[in-house]
Amino acid sequence: MLRSVQLAAFLVAVAPTLGAEEFKWAETTDPQTMDPHAVNSAPVLGFLNNVYEGLVRRGKDMSIEPALATSWEPIGAGEGWRFTLRQGVTFHDGSAFDAQDVLFSYERAADEAADTRSWFAPVSDVRVVDDYTVDILTTAPNPIFPDSIANWMILDSGWAEANNALRPDKDNGNYATLNTNGTGAFKVVAREPGLRTVLEPFDAWWDTVEHNITRAELTPIQNSATAVAALLSGDVDFINPVPIQDTARLASNDGVKVIQGIEARVIMLGFPHEAATLKYSVEMQDKNPFADVRVREAVAHAVNVPAILQTIMRGNAEDVSQLVSPAMRGFSPALAARPAYDTDTARGLLAEAGHAEGFSMGLKCPNDRYLNDEAVCQAVTGMLAQVGIKATLDAMPVQNYWTELRADNFDMYLLGWSPGTFDAEHPIRFLASTPNEEKKLGSWNFGGYSNARIDELLPMIQSEIDDKERQAMLDESAKILQDEVAYVPLYVQPLVWGTQANIDLTQRPDNFFILRWVTVN
C-alpha cells in the first residue's frame, strides 16, 4: 500500500562519478521570482534552494542539518534559540557572510511586504551576539522552530542595499526579482523569465561538491507532450513532472528512467468562508451557500475521489482526509477516513441547507501548478453538477492564479499544500488560523476560515514539548477542521520524474530538485 511507504523509500541515491557535464532540465512552472522572500511557493523555494542557503537545510532524507549555522541550542527555559554561524562563507559576489546578514534577512523576510512573514509569527526578537552568533527569541517555547526555517534564505545586506532591494516587492519587482547573490552551490548567470534560467557552480562554495555539473539550464515547458518529446530526443536530461499517462511508456524505454514516489503535498478544495455572496453565481446574489457547513459537507460527498485516483492519476496517488498525509508528523490516525462518495447524501445535505435545486458558482484552478490540476478540476466540475452545483471552471497559469485568490476572486478553488516542516502544525498556521497580518498568521487562508479554538490551540501546539500532549492538541484540531469541513482534502499528489538513463539524482518528497545531488554518467 502507498500509505505504508516510508520517507526513505522516496530517495534515489546519488552515485558519484568523474568528469564534468552540462545539464538541462524542464519543469512545468517557471519560478515566479528570484527573490526568496517575495513568493512563498514551491517552484520558487525549490529552485532557489540551489542558489541561496539558510541557517539550516534539509538533507536527502528530509532531516534538518547545518548549513550557514554550524549548530543551534535552546536559550534558557524556552526563550528561543542560539545559532552559531559558519565562518569563512562568502556570497557569490565575494562578500563575507556574518551575523548582520542574518539580522537583515530576518527583518526583510518578516517585513509586511514579504510572503514569508508568517514563518516568523513565533519570533519576538533577533539579536546579534557577535559576528558569528545570533539569538532568535520566541514568544513562547518553540521546539520545532529550527525545522520551520529550513527554507528561510539569507541575503547579503550590502548587496540588497546597493541595489535598492531592501524589501521584497512581489507585485512590481526590484533588482532581486531577476538577480541573485546567494551562498549556495550554484549561481544564476542568466535569467529570462518564461524562457530559460542558467546556473553555474559557485567555485568558492563552502561545502563538499558531490555533483559534476559545469552548467545547468532550466527551461519551462508547460505542454506535457512537448516535455516528454524533449526527454526522449535528448534535448533535456530531466523533466518534472512526467505525465501520469506516459509513465508506463517511458518506464519501458531503455534510454530513460522514471522515478516515482509520493509527495508531501495534499491537494484540496477551498471555500470562501467569510464572503457575503458568491462572485460567479446567477442565483446567489445575496448569499453565500458555502457559509453553511452542510453545503461544504455536500461537496465532500459529491466528489468521487476514488474515480479521480483511478482515471486521472492512474492509481499513482492516495486519498487523504486531513491537511497532511499519513507520512507527516502529527497526522491523526483515528481520523484517517475521508467522507464517502455519496450523491444521495450530498443532495440531502443541500436540501437541508435550502438549496434543493442547487446553484451556480465559479471554480478557480491552476493549469500548470499541480499534476493534472486542470483535469482534476474538470472532473470535480462534472461531479458537482450531478448533485446540482453547477460550477463554471476558470483554469489559468499559476502566475495569475495566486493574484486571483488573494483578491478573493473565487467561489471555490483548488490548492495544494506541502508542509515545509513536515509537521501538522504547518497547515494549521498557514491555512486554518484566522488571517492576521500583525500576528503573521493565516497568510494562505484565502477563504478566511476562522475558529476560535483553532486559534487558541496553535500557540499551545507550537510550544508543547510533550509529544503525547502535543498530539492530543493536533488531533483536536484535525477533528475541528473535519467537522467544519474547513477544506475538502482530496489526495496526496504523486511524484513522477523522468531522466536520461545516465543521470543519478535524489528525489525528495517535498518535490524540490536539488542540483548539488545530480551526476551525469
Stockholm file with secondary structure:
# STOCKHOLM 1.0

chainA/1-521         MLRSVQLAAFLVAVAPTLGAEEFKWAETTDPQTMDPHAVNSAPVLGFLNNVYEGLVRRGKDMSIEPALATSWEPIGAGEGWRFTLRQGVTFHDGSAFDAQDVLFSYERAADEAADTRSWFAPVSDVRVVDDYTVDILTTAPNPIFPDSIANWMILDSGWAEANNALRPDKDNGNYATLNTNGTGAFKVVAREPGLRTVLEPFDAWWDTVEHNITRAELTPIQNSATAVAALLSGDVDFINPVPIQDTARLASNDGVKVIQGIEARVIMLGFPHEAATLKYSVEMQDKNPFADVRVREAVAHAVNVPAILQTIMRGNAEDVSQLVSPAMRGFSPALAARPAYDTDTARGLLAEAGHAEGFSMGLKCPNDRYLNDEAVCQAVTGMLAQVGIKATLDAMPVQNYWTELRADNFDMYLLGWSPGTFDAEHPIRFLASTPNEEKKLGSWNFGGYSNARIDELLPMIQSEIDDKERQAMLDESAKILQDEVAYVPLYVQPLVWGTQANIDLTQRPDNFFILRWVTVN
#=GR chainA/1-521 SS CGGGCCGGGGCCCCCCCSSCEEEEEEESSCCSCSCTTTCCSHHHHHHHTTTCCCSEEECTTSCEEESSEEEEEEETTTTEEEEEECSSCBCTTSCBCCHHHHHHHHHHHTSTTCTTGGGGTTEEEEEEEETTEEEEEESSCCTTHHHHTTTCCCCCHHHHHHTTCSSCCTTTCCHHHHCCCCCSSEEEEEEETTTEEEEEECTTCSSCCCCCEEEEEEEECCCHHHHHHHHHHTSCSEEESCCGGGHHHHHTCTTEEEEEEEEEEEEEEECCTTCSSCSSCSSCSSCCGGGSHHHHHHHHHHSCHHHIIIIISTTCSEECSSSSCTTSBTCCGGGCCCCCCCHHHHHHHHHHTTCTTCEEEEEEEESSSSTTHHHHHHHHHHHHHTTTEEEEEEEECHHHHHHHHHTTCCSEEEEEECCTTSBTHHHIIIIISCCBTTTTBCTTCTTCCCCHHHHHHHHHHHHCCCHHHHHHHHHHHHHHHHHTTSEEEEEEEEEEEEEETTEECCCCTTCCCCGGGCEEC
#=GC SS_cons         CGGGCCGGGGCCCCCCCSSCEEEEEEESSCCSCSCTTTCCSHHHHHHHTTTCCCSEEECTTSCEEESSEEEEEEETTTTEEEEEECSSCBCTTSCBCCHHHHHHHHHHHTSTTCTTGGGGTTEEEEEEEETTEEEEEESSCCTTHHHHTTTCCCCCHHHHHHTTCSSCCTTTCCHHHHCCCCCSSEEEEEEETTTEEEEEECTTCSSCCCCCEEEEEEEECCCHHHHHHHHHHTSCSEEESCCGGGHHHHHTCTTEEEEEEEEEEEEEEECCTTCSSCSSCSSCSSCCGGGSHHHHHHHHHHSCHHHIIIIISTTCSEECSSSSCTTSBTCCGGGCCCCCCCHHHHHHHHHHTTCTTCEEEEEEEESSSSTTHHHHHHHHHHHHHTTTEEEEEEEECHHHHHHHHHTTCCSEEEEEECCTTSBTHHHIIIIISCCBTTTTBCTTCTTCCCCHHHHHHHHHHHHCCCHHHHHHHHHHHHHHHHHTTSEEEEEEEEEEEEEETTEECCCCTTCCCCGGGCEEC
//
